[in-house]
Amino acid sequence: MWTAQRVALAEEGKEDGFFQECTVRYPVEEHLVNSLEDTHRVVWVRWGPELQGIPARRPRLFSFGMARNRLVWVGPQTAEAIQADFAALFGSTTHLDGDAFLLLPEEQVKEWFTKKLNEKFMFGDAATLVGDKALKKILSPMKLQTMEAYSKLREAKGNSNGTFLADLEQSPTATQGTCGWEFPCQLTHGVIKSWRGERIFVGLEHLSAHGWHLLPGAMEDYQSPMAPLFSEMSDCALKKLSGNGMSLQALAAWSMYCLAHCVRVESPKLFEEYRLSSQHTPESSKADQGSSPSIEAPEMQLEKAISKHLDDAIAQFWETADGLPNEDAAD
């Protein structure tokens, strides 16, 4: 149904393309490349924030489908070349660890412990009962057993700072790959514990691992306008939303890459320049024989035409921007 809708909208000229994200095992060639071959060009990469310098695991397959009657792909042509080019541009070494997402202010952490203790009919000052001592009173016996089993993996899977994270709702014997110094790949639920922080990550911190700036510690000068809305949602609802969500960092990188490597079919200026630059008449061939200049490949000629086209567009933008009122001056 979904692919049929893509075909219909492309044929009617109502949709230029689409972005799609799924698990790394998604059969993209079978379900997208081949099934949409007549109407779309589909490109893809296997990627995640952990490859981008973000200490959070979310391995995914990102794809971009372009309606052939609307867009033309001008980037690398093979899947291997696209993967390598994208990694060269956006790949980065990770310098932080998963504890970087322990962003909830200390007072709110105490409030969280107090609320959880009260739910267990334990009343008192949370300031004197936090950390693992409180978790042993809050968590179920099954989760305490899981926590103990994961603790045995801390030395092997954690980092030199002592950072170790694991989801207590996943078995350590079946999913040892989900524990370690990075934020685990999220499900639509989860009880992710920080051994060094001695507490559970709350729902807002799950979203922070996906790139949402919702808590003061994430960024001093910016907070998402969605923060007030998310703050009113329950922890359970936030984790479900985050588990069904995408890494904003990885999605932004893929979107930027794709939009920078496609052009509209109806860009007459661009393709007229490409057509003229690719012409090679017999007269020009004879004139060139004396000096024997190198003849650029069509791909290089198109790249230069695109570059000039973008430079002209940027110059036009700044000419327009210079004429806009200056808000600071007006103040």
Buried (B, 14 or more C-beta within 10 A) or exposed (E): EEBEEBBEBBEEEEBBBBBBBBEEEBEBEEBBBEBBEEBBBBBBBBBBBBBBBBBBBBBBBBBBBBBBBBBBBBBBEEBEEBBBBBBEEBEEEBEBBBBBBBBBEEEEBBEBBBEBBEEEEBEEEBEEBBEEEBBEEBBEEEBBEBBEBBBEBBEEBBBEEEBBBBBBEBEBEEEBEBBBBBBBBBBEEBBBBBBBBEBBBBBBBBBBBBBBBBBEBBEEEEBBEEBEEBEEBEBEEBBBBBBEBBBBBBBBBBEEBBEEBBBEBEBEEBBEBBEEBEEEEEEEEEEEEEEEEEEEEEEEBBBBBBEBBEEEEEEEEEEEEEEEEEEEEEE
